[in-house]
Protein backbone atom coordinates (compact mmCIF):
# COMPACT_ATOMS: atom_id res chain seq x y z
CA UNK A 1 0.00 0.00 0.00
CA UNK A 2 1.22 3.48 -0.83
CA UNK A 3 2.19 5.96 1.86
CA UNK A 4 -0.83 8.02 2.87
CA UNK A 5 -0.48 11.78 3.26
CA UNK A 6 -0.58 13.10 6.79
CA UNK A 7 1.68 13.36 9.83
CA UNK A 8 4.72 11.10 9.38
CA UNK A 9 8.50 11.08 9.74
CA UNK A 10 8.90 12.39 6.18
CA UNK A 11 6.47 15.33 6.22
CA UNK A 12 7.33 16.19 9.85
CA UNK A 13 11.00 15.26 9.78
CA UNK A 14 11.96 18.47 11.61
CA UNK A 15 10.25 17.08 14.70
CA UNK A 16 12.31 13.89 14.80
CA UNK A 17 15.42 14.64 16.89
CA UNK A 18 18.95 14.29 15.65
CA UNK A 19 19.67 17.28 17.85
CA UNK A 20 17.86 19.15 20.61
CA UNK A 21 14.46 20.43 19.41
CA UNK A 22 12.49 23.24 20.99
CA UNK A 23 9.28 22.15 22.68
CA UNK A 24 7.49 25.09 21.07
CA UNK A 25 6.53 24.74 17.40
CA UNK A 26 6.06 28.04 15.57
CA UNK A 27 2.52 28.26 14.14
CA UNK A 28 1.99 28.15 10.38
CA UNK A 29 1.86 31.48 8.55
CA UNK A 30 -1.57 33.09 8.57
CA UNK A 31 -3.34 36.34 9.36
CA UNK A 32 -4.91 36.82 12.77
CA UNK A 33 -8.53 35.69 12.44
CA UNK A 34 -10.89 38.67 12.85
CA UNK A 35 -14.23 37.42 11.52
CA UNK A 36 -15.13 35.86 14.87
CA UNK A 37 -15.23 39.37 16.35
CA UNK A 38 -17.53 40.70 13.63
CA UNK A 39 -19.73 37.94 12.20
CA UNK A 40 -23.20 36.87 13.27
CA UNK A 41 -22.70 33.17 13.99
CA UNK A 42 -25.93 31.18 14.08
CA UNK A 43 -26.62 27.51 14.80
CA UNK A 44 -28.85 25.79 12.23
CA UNK A 45 -30.67 22.94 14.06
CA UNK A 46 -32.22 21.54 10.88
CA UNK A 47 -33.14 22.30 7.30
CA UNK A 48 -31.32 22.59 4.01
CA UNK A 49 -30.93 26.37 4.40
CA UNK A 50 -30.72 28.91 7.21
CA UNK A 51 -32.68 32.15 7.09
CA UNK A 52 -31.46 35.51 8.38
CA UNK A 53 -34.71 37.54 8.58
CA UNK A 54 -35.00 41.33 8.71
CA UNK A 55 -37.64 44.00 8.97
CA UNK A 56 -38.09 46.19 5.90
CA UNK A 57 -38.06 49.96 6.39
CA UNK A 58 -41.46 51.64 6.58
CA UNK A 59 -42.02 55.38 6.20
CA UNK A 60 -44.79 57.02 8.26
CA UNK A 61 -45.96 60.16 6.48
CA UNK A 62 -48.64 62.80 6.84
CA UNK A 63 -50.56 63.89 9.90
CA UNK A 64 -53.70 62.64 11.54
CA UNK A 65 -56.91 64.56 11.01
CA UNK A 66 -59.09 64.68 14.08
CA UNK A 67 -61.78 61.94 14.14
CA UNK A 68 -60.42 60.32 10.97
CA UNK A 69 -59.42 56.68 11.05
CA UNK A 70 -55.73 55.84 10.78
CA UNK A 71 -54.78 54.03 7.59
CA UNK A 72 -53.55 50.48 7.98
CA UNK A 73 -49.82 50.09 7.33
CA UNK A 74 -48.02 46.84 6.59
CA UNK A 75 -44.70 46.08 8.22
CA UNK A 76 -43.13 43.58 5.82
CA UNK A 77 -40.05 41.43 6.22
CA UNK A 78 -37.41 40.01 3.92
CA UNK A 79 -34.47 37.67 4.39
CA UNK A 80 -31.23 36.21 3.16
CA UNK A 81 -30.76 32.45 3.10
CA UNK A 82 -27.61 30.38 3.06
CA UNK A 83 -27.14 26.67 2.44
CA UNK A 84 -24.66 24.55 4.33
CA UNK A 85 -21.78 22.65 2.79
CA UNK A 86 -19.32 20.31 4.47
CA UNK A 87 -15.68 21.37 4.37
CA UNK A 88 -13.11 19.05 5.86
CA UNK A 89 -9.58 17.74 5.93
CA UNK A 90 -8.27 14.24 6.66
CA UNK A 91 -4.80 12.84 7.26
CA UNK A 92 -3.10 9.75 8.65
CA UNK A 93 -0.96 10.21 11.76
CA UNK A 94 1.67 7.53 12.06
CA UNK A 95 2.60 5.96 15.37
CA UNK A 96 6.19 5.99 14.18
CA UNK A 97 6.30 9.78 14.15
CA UNK A 98 5.00 10.00 17.72
CA UNK A 99 7.44 7.31 18.88
CA UNK A 100 10.40 8.85 17.05
CA UNK A 101 9.73 12.44 17.98
CA UNK A 102 8.89 12.36 21.66
CA UNK A 103 7.38 15.81 21.04
CA UNK A 104 4.35 15.20 18.83
CA UNK A 105 1.00 14.10 20.26
CA UNK A 106 -2.29 13.15 18.61
CA UNK A 107 -3.90 16.17 20.28
CA UNK A 108 -1.29 18.44 18.70
CA UNK A 109 -1.95 16.99 15.25
CA UNK A 110 -5.72 17.46 15.60
CA UNK A 111 -5.22 21.03 16.81
CA UNK A 112 -3.12 21.72 13.71
CA UNK A 113 -5.95 20.58 11.43
CA UNK A 114 -8.59 22.49 13.42
CA UNK A 115 -6.51 25.66 13.14
CA UNK A 116 -6.41 25.41 9.35
CA UNK A 117 -10.15 24.78 9.23
CA UNK A 118 -10.80 27.92 11.24
CA UNK A 119 -8.54 29.85 8.89
CA UNK A 120 -10.68 28.64 5.98
CA UNK A 121 -13.90 29.74 7.70
CA UNK A 122 -12.40 33.15 8.48
CA UNK A 123 -11.41 33.67 4.85
CA UNK A 124 -14.83 32.59 3.57
CA UNK A 125 -16.57 35.13 5.82
CA UNK A 126 -14.25 38.02 4.89
CA UNK A 127 -14.60 37.14 1.19
CA UNK A 128 -18.19 38.40 1.45
CA UNK A 129 -16.94 41.99 1.11
CA UNK A 130 -15.89 41.20 -2.45
CA UNK A 131 -19.48 40.31 -3.39
CA UNK A 132 -21.27 43.16 -1.63
CA UNK A 133 -24.11 44.87 -3.53
CA UNK A 134 -22.98 48.26 -2.19
CA UNK A 135 -19.35 48.99 -2.95
CA UNK A 136 -16.96 51.94 -3.10
CA UNK A 137 -14.93 50.95 -6.12
CA UNK A 138 -11.56 52.75 -6.13
CA UNK A 139 -9.93 50.38 -8.59
CA UNK A 140 -6.44 51.59 -9.47
CA UNK A 141 -6.29 54.09 -6.61
CA UNK A 142 -4.55 53.70 -3.26
CA UNK A 143 -6.66 54.04 -0.13
CA UNK A 144 -6.62 57.61 1.16
CA UNK A 145 -8.46 59.24 4.05
CA UNK A 146 -10.60 61.17 1.56
CA UNK A 147 -11.63 57.98 -0.26
CA UNK A 148 -12.18 56.17 3.02
CA UNK A 149 -14.26 59.00 4.53
CA UNK A 150 -16.33 59.20 1.33
CA UNK A 151 -16.99 55.46 1.54
CA UNK A 152 -17.85 55.73 5.25
CA UNK A 153 -20.36 58.50 4.47
CA UNK A 154 -21.89 56.34 1.74
CA UNK A 155 -22.09 53.43 4.19
CA UNK A 156 -23.83 55.58 6.80
CA UNK A 157 -26.28 56.70 4.09
CA UNK A 158 -27.31 53.03 3.87
CA UNK A 159 -28.62 53.46 7.46
CA UNK A 160 -26.70 50.61 9.09
CA UNK A 161 -28.69 50.68 12.33
CA UNK A 162 -26.37 48.72 14.62
CA UNK A 163 -24.14 50.21 17.34
CA UNK A 164 -20.73 49.19 15.98
CA UNK A 165 -19.14 49.98 12.61
CA UNK A 166 -15.95 48.17 11.65
CA UNK A 167 -13.65 48.41 8.65
CA UNK A 168 -11.67 45.33 7.60
CA UNK A 169 -8.81 45.97 5.21
CA UNK A 170 -6.11 43.93 3.55
CA UNK A 171 -2.46 44.36 4.52
CA UNK A 172 -2.09 46.70 1.55
CA UNK A 173 -5.12 48.77 2.50
CA UNK A 174 -4.00 49.12 6.13
CA UNK A 175 -0.54 50.11 4.88
CA UNK A 176 -2.12 52.94 2.91
CA UNK A 177 -4.36 53.88 5.85
CA UNK A 178 -1.30 54.25 8.10
CA UNK A 179 0.47 56.30 5.44
CA UNK A 180 -2.55 58.58 5.07
CA UNK A 181 -2.83 58.97 8.86
CA UNK A 182 0.87 59.84 9.06
CA UNK A 183 0.54 62.44 6.32
CA UNK A 184 -2.54 63.96 7.95
CA UNK A 185 -0.53 64.44 11.15
CA UNK A 186 2.40 66.09 9.41
CA UNK A 187 4.54 63.03 10.04
CA UNK A 188 4.17 63.28 13.83
CA UNK A 189 0.98 61.87 15.30
CA UNK A 190 0.07 62.16 18.95
CA UNK A 191 -3.04 62.85 20.93
CA UNK A 192 -5.49 62.33 18.07
CA UNK A 193 -7.66 59.48 16.77
CA UNK A 194 -4.96 58.30 14.35
CA UNK A 195 -2.34 57.72 17.04
CA UNK A 196 -3.25 54.09 17.73
CA UNK A 197 -3.66 53.32 14.07
CA UNK A 198 -0.28 54.70 13.09
CA UNK A 199 1.84 54.21 16.18
CA UNK A 200 0.09 51.28 17.86
CA UNK A 201 -0.32 47.63 17.02
CA UNK A 202 1.71 46.46 14.04
CA UNK A 203 0.44 42.89 13.83
CA UNK A 204 -2.59 41.85 11.85
CA UNK A 205 -5.91 41.93 13.67
CA UNK A 206 -7.37 44.88 15.56
CA UNK A 207 -5.48 48.07 14.70
CA UNK A 208 -7.29 50.76 16.67
CA UNK A 209 -10.24 53.11 16.28
CA UNK A 210 -10.46 55.96 13.80
CA UNK A 211 -13.46 58.30 13.48
CA UNK A 212 -15.41 55.95 15.74
CA UNK A 213 -14.79 53.00 13.41
CA UNK A 214 -13.00 49.85 14.56
CA UNK A 215 -10.12 49.14 12.16
CA UNK A 216 -9.05 45.56 11.48
CA UNK A 217 -6.39 44.02 9.25
CA UNK A 218 -7.56 40.63 8.07
CA UNK A 219 -7.38 37.91 5.47
CA UNK A 220 -9.56 39.65 2.90
CA UNK A 221 -9.69 38.59 -0.74
CA UNK A 222 -8.59 40.13 -4.00
CA UNK A 223 -10.95 42.14 -6.18
CA UNK A 224 -8.63 41.31 -9.06
CA UNK A 225 -4.91 40.85 -9.69
CA UNK A 226 -4.15 44.51 -8.89
CA UNK A 227 -6.76 45.43 -6.28
CA UNK A 228 -7.94 44.22 -2.88
CA UNK A 229 -11.49 44.07 -1.49
CA UNK A 230 -12.06 45.04 2.14
CA UNK A 231 -15.11 46.74 3.52
CA UNK A 232 -17.33 48.17 6.24
CA UNK A 233 -19.73 46.13 8.37
CA UNK A 234 -22.18 47.09 11.11
CA UNK A 235 -22.71 44.69 13.99
CA UNK A 236 -24.11 44.44 17.49
CA UNK A 237 -22.46 45.37 20.77
CA UNK A 238 -20.58 42.74 22.84
CA UNK A 239 -23.28 42.75 25.52
CA UNK A 240 -25.65 41.31 22.91
CA UNK A 241 -23.46 38.30 22.18
CA UNK A 242 -24.90 34.82 22.59
CA UNK A 243 -23.24 31.45 23.29
CA UNK A 244 -22.66 29.05 20.40
CA UNK A 245 -21.32 25.60 21.31
CA UNK A 246 -17.95 24.54 19.96
CA UNK A 247 -16.77 27.82 18.48
CA UNK A 248 -13.91 30.21 19.17
CA UNK A 249 -14.02 33.45 21.20
CA UNK A 250 -15.22 31.60 24.29
CA UNK A 251 -18.11 30.25 22.25
CA UNK A 252 -19.80 33.67 22.23
CA UNK A 253 -20.76 35.69 19.17
CA UNK A 254 -22.99 38.68 18.48
CA UNK A 255 -26.54 37.98 17.40
CA UNK A 256 -26.58 40.61 14.67
CA UNK A 257 -24.15 41.63 11.92
CA UNK A 258 -24.03 42.25 8.20
CA UNK A 259 -21.73 39.23 7.90
CA UNK A 260 -23.52 35.98 8.72
CA UNK A 261 -22.30 32.42 9.00
CA UNK A 262 -24.59 29.52 9.89
CA UNK A 263 -23.31 26.20 11.23
CA UNK A 264 -25.11 22.89 11.03
CA UNK A 265 -24.42 20.38 13.79
CA UNK A 266 -22.14 17.48 12.94
CA UNK A 267 -22.34 14.76 15.58
CA UNK A 268 -24.08 17.17 17.92
CA UNK A 269 -21.53 20.01 17.69
CA UNK A 270 -21.90 23.34 15.92
CA UNK A 271 -18.56 24.41 14.50
CA UNK A 272 -15.42 22.42 13.81
CA UNK A 273 -15.67 18.72 14.68
CA UNK A 274 -12.61 16.50 15.09
CA UNK A 275 -12.60 12.70 15.13
CA UNK A 276 -9.98 9.96 15.19
CA UNK A 277 -10.11 6.37 14.01
CA UNK A 278 -7.53 3.68 14.62
CA UNK A 279 -6.11 2.15 11.41
CA UNK A 280 -4.11 -0.90 12.56
CA UNK A 281 -2.90 -1.89 9.11
CA UNK A 282 -1.41 1.59 8.70
CA UNK A 283 0.04 1.59 12.23
CA UNK A 284 -1.49 4.92 12.93
CA UNK A 285 -4.67 6.93 13.31
CA UNK A 286 -6.87 8.64 10.76
CA UNK A 287 -7.64 12.21 11.82
CA UNK A 288 -10.65 13.93 10.27
CA UNK A 289 -11.73 17.52 10.92
CA UNK A 290 -14.85 19.00 9.35
CA UNK A 291 -17.52 21.67 9.61
CA UNK A 292 -20.82 22.21 7.81
CA UNK A 293 -21.46 25.91 7.27
CA UNK A 294 -22.44 28.66 4.87
CA UNK A 295 -21.63 32.38 4.85
CA UNK A 296 -23.71 35.25 3.48
CA UNK A 297 -24.33 38.99 3.72
CA UNK A 298 -27.40 39.14 5.96
CA UNK A 299 -28.63 42.55 4.81
CA UNK A 300 -27.26 44.83 2.09
CA UNK A 301 -27.57 47.97 4.23
CA UNK A 302 -25.19 46.52 6.84
CA UNK A 303 -22.20 45.97 4.50
CA UNK A 304 -20.25 48.09 2.04
CA UNK A 305 -17.30 46.79 0.06
CA UNK A 306 -14.17 48.90 -0.42
CA UNK A 307 -11.83 48.24 -3.36
CA UNK A 308 -8.42 49.86 -3.64
CA UNK A 309 -5.05 49.29 -5.27
CA UNK A 310 -2.64 46.68 -3.93
CA UNK A 311 0.69 48.26 -4.84
CA UNK A 312 2.07 51.22 -2.91
CA UNK A 313 1.78 54.59 -4.62
N, C-alpha and C positions, 0 to 999 in steps of 0.2 A: 504494500500500500504506500502511496506517495505521502510525503510529509505534508501535514495540514497546517495552514497558516495560523499563527497565533503567538502565544508566549512560549519561546523555546530558547535553547542555548545558542542558536544561530541569530535569531532576531534580537535577542536580549543579551548578547555576548558581553556587553559592558557591565553586566551585573554578576558575571561569573568571575570570582577573584583569581587573579594571578598576582595581584598586589592588594594593598589595603584599599577598600572602597568606602566612600562616604555612605553613611546610613540614610542621608537625605538625597532623594532623587529630584532633580530640577524638573518642574512641570513642563509639559509640551508647550510650544509657542501658541499663544492665542490672546485675543483681546479680553479684557475684563468683561464679564457678562453683565449687561445693564438692563436687559428687557424685563428681568424679574422685578425690577423696581418701578416699572412703568406699565406693564401689561395687565389687562383684566384676565385673570386665569380662572376658568370655570370648569367644574366637574360635569361631565355628561353621563348621567346614570344609565341612559338607554337611548336608542334611536340612531338612525343612520346619519342624522345631521343635528347640530346644536344651533339654537336660535338666540341671537342677541337682540332683544326687542327694544324699541325706543318710542317715546311720544313724539308725534309730529307737532311743529309749531302751529299755534292758532292765534290769529289776531282778533282782538276785541275792539270794535270800532263803534263810533256814534255815541249818542247819549240816550238815556231813557226818558220817554215822555210820560208825564204823570198819568196814571191809570191805564196806560197801554201795557200789553202783555209782552214780556221779553221773548225775543226770537230764540228758538232752539238752536244750539250750536253743537256740532259734532267735535269730538276730541279723538281724532284717529291715531293709529299707531302704524309703524312700519318696522322692518327688521333686517338684519343681515344673518345669513346662515352659513355654517361651515361644516364640511364633512370631515370625518376622521380617517386618517391613513396610518398604517403601522410602519414605523421606521425602526430599524434595529441593526445590531452588529453582533457577530458571533465569532469566537475564536477558540482554539484548543490550547489549554495551558498544560504543559508537560510537567510531570513529576520530576523529571530529570533537572529541569531548570531550578525548581524549588530546592532540590537536594544539593545541587551544585553551587547555588548562589549563597544560601544561608541568609539572604536579605529579602528575597521576594516571597510574598504570601499570596494565597488565593484572593484574600480580601483586597490586597493592593491591586491585583490584576483587574478585579471587578470594578474597583473605584476608577481605574484608568479608563475603562470602557464607558462607565457612567458619565465621566467628565466630558468625553467627546460627544456623547449623546446630548448633553445639556448645551454644549457649544452649538450643535446643529439646531436645536430648538431656538436658541437665542438668535442665531442668524436668520432663521425662517421668520421670526417675529419682526426683526428690524428690516427685513427685505420688503415689508409691507409699505414702507415709505416710497419705494420705487414705483408702486402701483397706485398711489393715491389719486383720487379724482381731482382734488385741489392741489395745485403744485405751483411753486415759484421757480420757473425754469430759467436759470442763469447759465445755460450751457455756454462754455467757452470763456466764462468770466470767473475770476477768483472771488471767494466770499469776502465781502466788505461789510462794515457796520451799516452802511446805507442800504445795501441789498438785504441784509439780515433784518434791519428795522422795517423795511418796506414789506418783507415777507411776514414779519410778526404782526404788522398792522392788518395785512390781508387775512391772516389767520384769525385775529380777533374779530374781524368783520364777519367771519363765519359763525360767530356767537358760540364759542366753545365753552359751554356753561358748566365747567368743573373747576375746582379751586386751584389746581396745579397746572402750570404749563411747563413743558420740558422741550428742549431742543437736543436731538441726537445727531451728531455729526461724525463724519469719517475722520481719520487721522489727518488727512489733507485739509478738510474743512476747519477742524479745530486749530491746525497750524495757521491758517489764514485768519481765523478769529483772534488768535493771540497776537498776530502781527498787527491787525487792525486796532486792537485794544492798546497795543504799545504805541502806535502812531497817534492815536487819539489822546494819549497822555503825554505827548511830547518826548517819548522815550523813557520817561520816569513816572511810574504809576504807583501811587500810594494814597490811601484814604478815599478811594472811590470804588464804585461797583466792579470795576475791571481788575482790581488788585488781585483777587483770588484767581481769576481766570488766567491772568498773565504770570503772576509771580507765585502761584500756589502749586497745586498738585500737577505733576508732570506725567504721571502714569495714565493709562487709559481708564475709563470709568467716569465717575463724577468729577467735574472740573471746577465747579463753583456756581455762583448765581450772578447773572447779568440782567439788568432791567426787570428783575422779578422772575426771570426765567431760569429754571435749572438747566445747566449745560452738561451734557454727557458726551464722551468720546466712546464710540462703540463699533461693533463689527457690522457696519452698514454695507450695502451692496453698491455696485457700479450702476450708473445710469447708462453709460456706454464706455468705450475704451478710454475716453479722455475726461470723463466727468463722473462724479460721485453723487449718490442720492441719500441725503439725510432727511431730517424733517422735524416738524413740531407735533406734539401730541398733548392733549389735555387729559388729565386723569384725577382720580379722587384723592383725598387726603389720607395719610397713614392711619388715622383713627377710624377710617371706614374699611380697613382691610379685614378680610375674612380668612379663616383657616382652610387650607386645602391639603389633604393628606398626601404625603410622599414627595412634596416639592421643596425647592430651595427656599431661602429667605425665612427660615423658621417655619415653613409651611404656610405663611400668611401672604396674601396678595390683596390688592385693592379690588373692590367689586366693580368699579367703573373705570373705563379708559377707552380711548379711541383705538388702541391696539388690543385685540382679543385673541386668546388662544384657549381652545377647549380640549380637555383631556378625557378620553374614555378609559374606564377601568380595565386593566389587564390583571387577571388573577386577584381582583379585589383592591388594587392600588391605582390611584390616579397619579400619573407622572411616569418616571422612569422605573422600570421593573427589571431586576436582575435575577437570573437563575443559573444554577450549575447542575451538570449531570455527569456522573462518573462514566468514563469510557475505558473500560479495562484493557481492551485490545490496543488502545492507543497509549496506554500507561499515562493517563492524564485526565483532565476534566474539560468538558465543553462548557464554555461561559457564554451566555446569551443575555444581551441587554436590549430592551425594546421599550417603545412608548407609542401609544395611539393618540394622535392629536391633529388638530387643524388650526391654522391661524388666519385671521381676517381683520380688516378694518371694520369696527363695529358701527360707526356712524361717520359719514363724510365730513360733518362739521367739526369733528374732534381731531382731525388729522390734516396736516398740510405738508406735502413733500417740498424739499429744497434741493435743487440741483446746482452744483457749481463745479468749476474746473479742478482737476486733480493736481496738475503741475503748479509749482510756485511761480508767481508772476516775476 
